[in-house]
């Protein structure tokens, strides 16, 4: 890194999450420090996934610290790669994020080990030496680096840099980062939650910043205002009346707990048919237990928090999972992963995806290049376990369950600033999303907006 003359000068390098909704990594560099904001895994398109295997653009040993906004894989899943290549600094995050990140990294490593072993044994990989990106043991080596802090607590990195976490309302423990380099303030939003999240408190309002790195996942659309509980009930009833199985690929953190909450409500209101409901996700089970430990950052009555998880039957053991997969009687299955990129949901799809009586319900964003996006777009054949397989079950979506704020909600959040930031940098969005949101911000607010390219370096000197 070149030296900078002014103490409050810094560079931003968009190493991930630029032109895509995955792989979020932004490197902030001053004269003395390199701080990485998020450290996510690329997912989806093969050309993106291949980036996980390339040499990191900067020497991992030169990175002094990592600050995590939240525990989703596209924001934390690359940490073990940096650690095994020499990073040894603190990883700052909230307490809930630390617990959830450990669960997610272990699950990611386990899936990678299993996929590599399956590819070797079934000879369906183009690589002669099938290796996981990182192992379970390598994931575990990261945990001692976590350095946790509460919301609104100022943390000193050095005599020039400090930061504070603010509630992002996206998933449990998620945070926006207000970072000060001398007298300059840059806000990294991470993923901003909805104006009225189902289980959490709404995103904090930040009133001042010189620069904002803002996500744009739904920058081109406004969420539907459907009654989510009513829509879920209708899909459950329709599938049950056909004698089918409802399969819901669900993100283990937040989306799974929201679904459990809705199912609990339907049961309490006697609106659910007599049908078993299973959570077949070791990571989903563990994440739900973390929720129990942080009632203070959830906007739920204690009675609900204490009772809603009894609405589903937890499955952890592999043999029990195999038995439920083989059973063809009507049921509701919640299983990972949310974009069909791995996990136990693929076993259900393998056994029940051809049957038109069954339903596959998407309840979250499906990134370009994922099996979930392909099926949403009408694909009838998807490849997993090394083979293309026909999918004839009904495909449904409830888009309004997204944990990301839409363009209207993000504009409303921006309007809390007392004065116009110098620049808004849009990241974490596909090109059509970021460009549409750029136009909206420029039109409605008249603010300066830039859309960084992957690995672009932006120098800020004042």
N, C-alpha and C positions, 0 to 999 in steps of 0.2 A: 504494500500500500504506500502511495506517495504521501509525504508529509504535508500537512496543511498548515498555513501560516497563522490562521486565526483560531483561537481556542473554541469558538462556537461554530466553526465550520464542520460540516460532516458530509459524508457520501451515503447514498442509498443504492444498494445493488439488489435487484429483484431476481433472486436465484430460483424462485418458484412462484406459483400462483399468479404468473403474468401470462395472460392469454388463455388461461385455464383455471378451473376451480379446484385443482389439486396441487400438491407439492409446495404448499405455502412456505416460503423462506425469504426473508428480507434482511440483508446485512447492513447494519448501520456502522459506519467507520468514522472515527475521529482521529486526531493526531496520535492518540495514545491507546485507544480501545477499539476492538471489533466486537459488536454485539449482534447476535443473530436473533431476529424476531421470528419465532416459530421454526419448526424443523420437520416439515411434513413430507409424506411419501407421495410420489406421483402415482396416479391410478388411471384406469380407463384405457385410452388408446395405447397400442403397443409402442408407438413412438414416444409417448410420454413415460410409460413404464420403463422403457430402456434407459431413460435419464437417471433412474435410480442406480444403475450400474456404472454410470460414467464417473470419472474422477470429479470430485467436488471442485468448483471454480476457484476456491481459495484453500489454502492449507488448513485443515481442521485444527491443527495445533495453534494457529494464529488467532483463533476465535477465543475471546476471553470469557464470554458467557452467552447463555441462551435464555430468552424470555419467552415463555409459552402463553398463548392466549387461551387455549383450551385443549381438551384431550382427544379430539377426533384424529383419526389416522392421517388425514391429509394435512394436519398441523403438527403432529408429534412423531409420526411413524418412521422418520429417517434418523432419529437420534442415535440408535445403536450403531448405525454406519459411521457417523461422525466420531463416536466414542471409540470404536475399534480402530479408527484411523488417526487417533491422537488427541481428540478433544477431551479436556479434563477439567473444565471450569464448572461453575455453578449453573444449574438449570432452575431459573426462577419461575414460580407458578403459585397458584392458590393451593391450599391444602386438598380440596376436593379434586382439583386437576391432577395433583401428584398421585393420588390413589387411583383415579380412573386411568391415567396414563400408564401406570404399571400394569393394570389389567389388560389394556389394549395392546401394549407392546408385547406382552407375553403371548397373547392370542395371535397377534400378527406373526411372531416368530414361529409359533407352533404350526400355523397354517403353511408358512413358507417351508418349514422342514418337511411337513407331510406332502406338500405339492412336489417338492424336489424328489422325495423318495418315490412318490407315485410315478413321476415322469421317468425316473430311472428304471423302475420295475416294469412299466408298461411300454417303455421305449417310444413315447410320443412327444418327446422334446427334441428340438433341433440341436440342442447343446449336448456334446459328448459327456461333459462333466456337469451334471445338474447339481447346483448348490443353492442353498437358500441365501437370500440377501444378508440375513443375519440369523443366528441361532437363539434358542431360548437362553442359553448361558450368556451370550453376548448382550441380550436384552437386559438380563438381570444386573449386569455390570453398570448400567446407567442409573440405577435407583439410588445409589449412594450420593449422587450429584444433585438430587433435588433439594431446593432451598425454598421453603414455602413462606408466603406472606398473605395477609388478609387484604380485603378490599380497603382502599383509601389510606393505605400505609405507605409512606415514602421510603424507598429503598435506595441507598447510595451505592453506585457502582464504582465511582471514583470521585475526585473533587470537582469534576466537570459534569458528570452525568448522574441523574437520579430518575427514578420512575415510580409510578403508582398504578395499581390495578383498580379498575372500576367495573362493576357488574355489567356484563354484556347481554344477559338474558337469553343466551343461546342454548347452552346446556349447563348442567350443574357445575359450578365453579368457573364458568367461562368469564373472560375478562377482556376489556379494552385496556390498552396500555397508554398512559400519559407519560411521555418521556421528555425530560428537559436536558438539553445540552447548553450549559450556561443559561442564557436568557431566551433561548429558542425552545419552543414546545412543539413536539411532533406527536400526534395521536395515531396509534395503530389500532384499528377497530377489531381486528380479528373478524369473526363472524358475528354480526349483530342480530339479536333475536327480534321476535315480534313485539309489537306495541303492547299486546296483552298476551304474554305467554301462558300456556295452560297450567304449568306447575311452578314456574319461577316468577321472580319479580321482574318488571320491565327493565329495559336497558337504562343505565344511568345517563343523565344529560351532562354533556361536557360543554362548557361555555366559551373556552378560549383555546386556540391553537394556531401556530404559524403554518403548520403543514398537517395534513390528514392523509393517511394511507387507509383507504376505504374499500371494503369488499363490494362486489357488484353481482353476486350470484343471481339475484332476481331483478337486475337493473332494467330489464326490458318488459316487465309485467307487474300486474297487480294481482295479489292472491284472490281467489274466489272467496265469496263470503258465505259459503255453504255451511249448514249446520253439520259439523264433523261427526258428532255422535249419531245424528239421524242418518247420515250417509253410511256410516259404519254398520248401523243396525240393518239398513236396507240390503247391503251387500251380504251380511251374515245370513239374513232371512232367505234371500234369493238362493244362496249356495246351499243352505240347509234343506230348502224345499226341493232342490234337485238331487238331494242325497249326496252332496259333494263335500269336499274338503276345502277349507279356506286357508291358503298359505300366505303369510304376510312376511316378506323379507324386511327385517327391521333393524335399524341401527341400535346397537346395544345400549348406548347412552342417550337418554332423553326420549327418543321416539318409542322405545320399548316401554318405558315407564308411563308415557302419555297413553299408549294403547291399553296398558293395564288399568290405568285410571278410568278410561272410557268404558272398558269392559266391566269394571267394578260398578260404575254408575248404572249401566244397563242391567246388571244382575240385581242391584238394589231396587231398581224400578220395575223388576219382573218383566223386562223387555227382551231378555235373551232366551232363545230356545234351549231346551235341555241338551246341551252339547258340551263335551269336554274342551277345555282351553289349556294349551300347553305352551310354556316358554322353554323351547329346546335350544338353549344357548348358554353354555357355561359362562361366557362373558356377560351376557344379559343378566344372568342370575347374580353374578358377583357385583355388577354395576348397580343392580337394584338394592343390594345390601349396603352399598356406599350411600345411596340416597337416604337410607334409614339413619345414617350417622350425621347428616347435615340438615336437620329440619329448619335451622335458622336462616338458611338461604333459599328456602322454598316457600311459595305463597299458597300453602295448603293448610286447612284446619287439621289439628292434631289427630282427630278421630279418623279422618280420611287417610292421612299418612300412615296411621297405625294399622288400618284394615284393608287398604286397597290391594296390597300384594297377595292377599288370600284369594283373590279372584282367579288366579291361574295356578296350574300345577307346574312346579319347577322340574326340569329334567337336566341332570348333569352327567350321569353315567352313559357311556357309549352303548352298552348293551340295551339299556332302557330306551335310548334314542332309536336304535335299530328296530326295536319292537314297535314303537309308535310310527316310524316311517313305514313299516310293512303293513300296518293296520289300515284298511281301506274304508272304515266307517267314518261318518261325518265328524268333523272336529275343526277346531281353530288352532293353527300353528303360528307362533311367533318365533322366528329363527333368523340368525344372521347368515350372510351379511346383507346390509340394506340395499346394495346395488347388484346383488347376485355375483359378487366377485370372489366368493369363497364361502366357507362355513357350511353348517348343516342344512341350510335351506336348499342347497344343490341336491342333496340326497332326496328331499321331498319332491323337488322338481323332476328328478330322475325317475321316481316311482309314480308320480301322480300328474306330471305335466301334460301327458298325452290325453288325459281323460277330460272331455268337454264338460262334465258335471262339476269339475273343480274350478276354483278361482285363485288367481294370483293377484294379490292386491298390493300396489305400491303406495307407500305413505311418506315418501321423501324424495329429494332431488336425485335424479339419475344422470350421472355425468356422461358426456360423450365417450363412446368406446366401451362402455360397460354393458354387460348382458341386459341389465335392467333397462337402459335407454333403448337398446335394440328391440326388446320386446314391446316397450311402450310405442315404438315407431312401427310396429306391425310385423316384425320378423317372426317367422314360424319355425325356424331352426336355429338353435344356439349350440355353441360348442362348449362342453365341459367334460371333465374326466377323459379328455383326449379324443372325444367323438362328438359329431354333430347329432343333436337329438331333436325330434319333433315336439313342438309345444302347441297343444290344441285346447288347453284350458282357457277359460275366460280371463282376459287381462283387464284389470280395473285400477284406477288411481284416485287417491284423495289428495289433491295437490295443496289444499289449504292447510294441511298439517305441517307444512314446512316450518322449521325452526329458524329460518332466515327471514329477516324483514324484507318486504317487497319495496319497489321503487318509491311508492308513496310514503311508506313508513320511514325509509332512509332519508328522504327529503325532509320529512317532519323532524327527524333527529338532527339533521344539519341545521335546521332553522333555530336550534337552541344556541348556536354560536352568536356571541354578542357582536362580533365583527368578522368580516370575510377573511378566511385563511388565505395565505399567499398562494398556496397550490393544494388542490385535491388530487392525490394519486389514486387512480382506480386499479384495483387488482382483484384476484380471486373471482374471475368471471370469464366466460367464453367471449370471443370478440364481439359478437352481435349484442351481448348483454352489456359489456362495458361501454361500447360506442353509443348504444341507446341511452344509457344512463348519463354519459357525458353530455349528450345533447340536452337531456332533461335538466341537469344541474345548470348548464350554461344558460338555458332558456328561462328557467324559473328563478334562479338565484343570481345569475350573471357572474358566477365565480370562475376562476381559472382552473381548468381540469387537464391533467395529463394521463395518458395511458401507457405505462412503461412496457417495454418489450422484455422477453425472457433474457436474463443476464445483463440487462441494460444498467449502466452505472450513471446516477444523477448526482452531480456535485452541487452542494448548497453552501455558498460562502457569502456572508454578509458582515 
